[in-house]
Amino acid sequence: MQFRPCIDLHHGKVKQIVGSSLTDENNSAQVNFESEHSPAYFVQMYRQDSLRGGHIIKLGPGNEMAAQEALAGWSEGLQIGGGITAENAMDHLDMGASHVIVTSYVFRDGRINFANLEKLVAVTGKERLVLDLSCKAHDGQYFIVTDRWQTFTDTVISQETLNQLASYCDEFLVHAASVEGLMAGPDLKLVRLLADSSPIPVTYAGGIATLEDVEAVRSAGCSRVHITIGSALDIFGGPLSYRSVVQACQ
């Protein structure tokens, strides 16, 4: 299990938000934390700790300059997501991203758009694409959600789905959207599902707030599911020591 750090950008600032609160109206959100530090500050920290595979997420418009600054700080050290399409994916890779992370471009109108997925892979190659399968539970299953986690698709996270999509990408990133940013504990049922079903590396996000939560994910995920943590970390105003998480996952 690896620790994959994050840099979430909202209106050009490093923030932590309650994921399900993000709306289209004025790109507003319930903010847990806004940093006084630049994106480059966090990139340098992650680089010093050799935390490859972390991700920069652009939450809405107004984040291009901040994202470019972050990517410039560590060539091919971090992944980037937020508004990625086949038309702009190579721009982000050329800026220094190791991978691009995609959701809404591939999951459109409530289903998988394989035409867009194939266009994307033709540009990035399988080895530089991460599919964001962020999801919410409904009727005992996990459905992929898009449009800032507001819209349910008809795609269920299952072994069949993960095997199918794994042929197009290098990794999965999965936010448990219902618990993201709440610091109320991880969704261990989802973690177990990912560990049992994903044939490629997968990073889980959502609800991790203590070292006990880290160990619970390690156990539920049989050490096969990587983790990312946001609002709970002390570097983002939370109570959980960033340094202790780095050490726990080494």
Phi, psi and omega in degrees: 000126178253152172267118179251105185285170183227157169225105179263125183251128179222119186054037175080002181247153175281118183224165166237128182236165168280112191306317185286355181270352183291127182234162177287332183291110181059017182051044184272158180199158172280115187263125174277328187198140171233125185277148172277349183268155178282164173304323182298329178300315181288323177300316180298319178299312181294323180294318179298328180266007177055042183265068179293153176089005172290175186223144171257127179241123176272113181265085180087186183286168176087017185241007187295314181295318179295320179294318179297319177299317181294314182295327180293340183281347181200092183299122179060026177264336186229155175264162178220142178218164180118099178075022181281135177226174176298332182284329183246359184301315182294329176302317181289324176293321178293332176289343178125002177291143175282325180216158167253145182249130188227138171233285194296331179294329181267322180258096186233145178055034174082008182209173178285126176264094185291333177297314177294321179299317181291324175298319181295312181296327178297332180273311189270333195079151179304323190286353180237021180241132172243129175263126177273112181254041180304142194213165172227149179279142176205124179053041174082004178233163179254120180254136175296136180240147183229189178052058180061035175069022181262337189245125176282137168264178176266011184266118180267138174283114182212171178299320180298314180297314183294321177295319180296312184286334181297338179286350182253346190218171184268326183210165169245146168240126185232109172270129169280090195299331183288337181246355181301128177082357184267344179055038184247016180105149181282162175271092186289334175298317177294318178302315179297319179299316180294317180297321183283335194244339186274126179274354180232167180305143181220138178248129180259139175228141173134110168087351182291123187227348183219167175294331175295323175296319178302314181291327178295320177291320177302315181291310182296328182266006179052035180063011181262346183256122177284165182231152166230148183225137180243267191303332184286340185287146179296334178289347176242026175086004182266182184271348187269127182292121175303315183298322180292326177291317178302315181292322181294332184261359179288000000 
